[in-house]
Amino acid sequence: MENYRRDIISQLPDDLLLRILSSLSLKEVMATSFLSRRWRSLWKLGSKLKIGDKDFSELLVKWVSRSLAISNPQILKSLDLKLIPVSCGLRELRIEFLYTSLELPSIFYACGTLETLILCRLHFADVPPNGSLSSLKTLRLLSVKFSRDESVQKLLSICPVLEELVVRRSGYSNVEIFTINVPSLTSLSIDYLRAGSHQPAGVHGFVINAPTLRYLNIRDRHSNYLLFTNMPVLVKANVEAVCDQSESLIGSLASVRHLSLCSKFSNIPYHAGTSFAFLEHLELCTCSSEWWNLLSFIITDPLTLRVLKLKSVVLVVIFHDGYRFLLKTVIGKK
C-alpha cells in the first residue's frame, strides 16, 4: 500500500503525464526516465521539448539525440530552445538547422566577445538596425538562405574586424548578387558548385570588394557575373570559374605569388598593362581551347616564375563486369 502511494502518479493516463512533462526542463524530464520502465520511453511520446542553456552538457545532448533518432520523428512538433550565449562570454557559435527560419534575439547582435560564427542550412532573418558583432573575425555561411540581396550586405556591415569569410552557396541561398564589401577581410573562400533547382534565371553571381585580401579561393560553376575590385596585397589565389563576364578578374590577381586558374573561357578580359611581376607558382588548366593565349599573357616576366603546372582533365571509360566507370583524371606537368 505504501509503495502504491509513492508511485500513484504513475497510475495517471499517458495524456496527463505528457502534459506534465511538457512543462518541465530537459534535465527534469530525463530524470523521470529512471523511475520505472514505463517512464523510460514516455517522454519520447511528447510533442513538446524544452531545452535551456543549463541543459547543454555534451553527454545530455548526445543522449537525447540518440533517443530521438530511434523514436518516431513525426511526434515532436515543438522544440523550445532557450540559450544565453552573450552572458557567458561566448567566443564561438555554430547554428545548424534543416532550412528552418531563424530569428536571433536582438541581444545576440550586441555580443562583444563572439569571434567565430558558423551558420549552416538555415533561413537567416534580417539584422536589426543597431546590431554590431564588434569582435567577429571568422564567419562561415554554409548554404544559408537570406530574404534578399541586401540581407547579406547588412550582416557583413556589422562585422568591422572580419578577417575570414567562407561562403557555400546552393539553390537555397535566395540571393542573386552576393555582395562582399569588407575592408578588413584577409581570407575569402567561395564554393558554388551546386545550384540546385532554384538557380536564378537572370544575372546572378558575386561582387567582391576586399582591398586587404591576401588569400582567395573561389570555385564557381554557376554564376554568370563576377566583379572583382583591385586586390593589391593578394598573395595566393585559386580560381575555378565558368563565367565569361569576369571583367576585372585577371587585373585583380596581378599581385599574386601563387596562382591556380581554371576557366572554360579563353576570352577573359585582360586589363591593358597588367603584369604578374611577383608570380612564382602557376597552375593553369588547359580545358580552354585557347589556353596558350592566357598563359602567354600571364607569364610576362618568366624570370620570377619557379613552378609551372599545366593541368588537363581526361575522361576515361572503363568497363568491368558489365558496368561502365567514368573516371576524371588530372594530368599535371611541372
N, C-alpha and C positions, 0 to 999 in steps of 0.2 A: 504494500500500500504506500509506503514511504517512497519507494523508487518511482511509483506511478506519479506521485505528486511532484517529484523532482522533474520529471520529463513530461509533464502534462501538455507543454507547448507542442511537443512532437505529435500529439494526437489531433492537432488542428489540420484542416484541409490544406492542400498544396497552394491553392489560390491565395489564402490568407497569409500563409507563411512567406510566399513570394512578395507580397505587398510589404511585409515587414522587412524582408531582406533588401528591397529596393531603396529603403530609407537609410541603410547602414553604409558605412565606408567599406572600402575594399578589404582592409585588414580584418574588420569585424565580420564581414561575410565569409572570408577564408577561415576564420576561427570556428565558425559553426560547422564546417565540414568535418571536424574531428569529434563531433558529438555522437554520431552514430552512422551506420551505413546509409541510412535514408538521407541524412543531411549532406553526405559526401558529394552527391551529384545534384542536390536540389537547386543550388544557386545557378546551375547552368541552364535551368528552365526559365529563368527570369528574363524579361525583355529590357531591363534597365541595369546599367552597371556604372557605378560612380568611382572614379579614380582621382584622388587628391595628390598634392605634391608630397605628402608624408608617406604615401603608399608606394613610391617609386624606388623600392630596392630591387636590384638586379634579379635576385632569386625569386622574389614575389612576381615580378612581371613575367619571367620565363615560365613560372608555374601556371599563371593564368593563361598565357598564350598557348601552352601545351594542352591545357584542359579544354579551352575553347576550340582548338583545332580538331579535337575528336568528337565534339558535340555538334548539334545541328546549328549551322551558322545563320539560318533564317530566323531563329528565335530572337536573337539580340537585335532590338530596334533602337535603343537609346544608349549612347556611350557618353558619359559626362566626365570631361577632363578638367580638373582644376589645378593649374600649375602656377607657381610664383617664382619664375627664374630670376627676375630682376632683383628681388630681395636677397638672393643667395650669392650675388656677385658672379653670375654665370659668365663664362668666357667662351663656351662652345655650345651650340644648339643645333640639333638635326630634327626636322619635322618631315614626316613622310606619310602621305595618305594615298588612297587609290582614287585620285582625281576628285577629291571632295573639297567643296568650297570652305575656305578658312579665313576667318576674320580675326586677326590677333588683337588682343586688348591694347588700348592706346598706351598703357604703361610700358608695353614691350618696346615701343619705338623711342622710349626715353632711357633705354638700358645703356649706361655709360661704360659697362665692363665687357660687353659682348665683343669678341674678336673674330669668331668664326661662326657663320650661319650657313646651314645646308637645308635647302628646301627641295623636296623631291615629290613629284607626281601629285600636285595639288592645284586647286584654283585659288590664286592669290588675290585678295581684295586690295583696294586702293590704300595707299599710305595716307595717314592723317596729315593735315597741313603743317603741324608743328613737330613732326617726327624728326628724330636725329639719332643715328647709330654712330656716335662720335668715335668709337674705338674699333669699329669693324674693319678688319684688314683682309679677310677671306670670305668670299661669297660664292656659293655654288647653287646655280639654278638648274635643276635636273628635271626636264620635262614638266616645267611649271606653266600653267595656263594663266594668262593675265586677262583683264577685262578689255584692254585696248592698248595701243602702242604707247600712249602717254604713261601708262602704269609702270612700264619698265623704267622710263626716264625718272619718274618720281622716286622709285625705290633707290636707284643709283645716286640720285641727287642728295639723299640724306646720309650718304656714306663718304664723308670728306677725306678719310685717310685710307680708302680702299686700295689694296695693292694687288690682290689676286682675284680674278674673276673666271669662273668656269660656267659655261652655258651649254646645255644639251637640249637642243630643240627637237620637237616631234610634232605630230599632227595636232597635239593638244595645246600648243603654245598660244594660239589665238592672237598672234602679233604678226603684222605684215612687214613693217620696217622696225627691226630691233636696233635701237639707237644706244650706243655705248659711248657716253661722253663723260669720261672720268680722268681728270688731270693727274691724279696720283697713281694711276694704275701702272704696274710694272710687269704683270704677267696675265696673259689672256689666252684662254683655251675655248674654242668653239667646236661643237660636234653637231652637225646637222646632216646625218646620214640616213635617217628615217623620217619621211614626211607624213606617213600615214595616209588616211583617206580625206583629210581636211586641209590639204595644201591650198593656199590662196591662189585664185585664178589670175590676179593682177600682179603688179610689181611687189616683190617680197624679197627680203634679204637683210643686210646689215649695213649700218653706218657706224664707223669706228673713229673716234677722236680721242686718242690717248698719247699725248706728246712725250710722256716719260716711259712708255712701254719698252721693255727690254726683251721679253720673250713672248712670241706669238705662235700659237698652234691652232690652225683652222682647217677643219675637214668638212667641206660643204658640197653636197651633191645635188642640192635642190634650189638654192637661191638663184634668182635671175638679176639681182642687183647687189653689188658690193661697192662701198665707197670708203676709202681709207684717207685719213689726213696724213700729213708728214709725221713720221716717227723717227726723229733724228738720232735717238740713242738705242735703237733696236739692235740687238746682238745676235739673236737666234730666231729663225722663223721656219715653220713647217706649214706649207700652204698646199692644200688639195682642194681645188675648186673647179666647177664645170661652168661657171658664169663667164660669159664673154663680154660683160659690161663693166668689168672692174677697171674703171677709168684711171684710178690712181694707185693701182696695186704695185706695179713694178717700181714706180718712183718712191713709194713709201718704204721699200725694202732695201734702199741703196746703202744703208749704213751697216747691214748685217755682216757678220763674220762666218756664220753657219747658216746655209740656206738649203731647204729641201722643197722643191717645187714640182707640182703635178697639175697640169691643166690640159684639157682635151682641145683647147683652142690655141692656135698659134698667133691669133690676131689680137693679143692683149696689147692695149695701147701703151706705147713707150713714151716717157717724158723726154723731150729733147735735152741733151746734156746730162742725162742720168749716168752716173758712174758708180760701179761697185768697187771702190778703191780699197775696201777693207776685207773683201771676201776671201776666206781661207778654205772653206769647205763647201762644196756644191754637190747636191744630189738632184738630178734632173730626170723626170720621167719622159720617155720617148713615145708616149701614147699619141702625141700630136703628129700629124703628117709632116709638119714643117718645124719640128723641134730644133733643128740645126740653126735656124734663124734666131730663135730665142737664146740658144747657147752662145752664139757669136755676139749677141748684143750684151749679154751679162758679163762675159769674160772680156772686158775692155782692157784690163791690166793683168795678164796671166802671171806676172811675177809674184803676186801676192797669193795666188791660188796654190794650195798644197794638196788638196784631195778633190778629185772629180769622180763622181759615180753617175753613170747613165743607167737608168732602170727601165726595163721594158716588161710588160705584162704578157705572158704567153699562156694561152688556154690549151690544156692538154686533156684529151678524152681517153679514158682507159676503160676497157671492157673486162669484167671479171665476173664469172659465174652468172652471166645473163644480166648483170647490172652495168649501168654506164656511170662512170665517175667523171666529173668535170673539175679539174684542178687548175688553180690560178698560181702560176709560178712567176716570181720576180727575179729577173736576171740582172745582176749588177756588174759594172766594170769600173775598175779603180785605176 
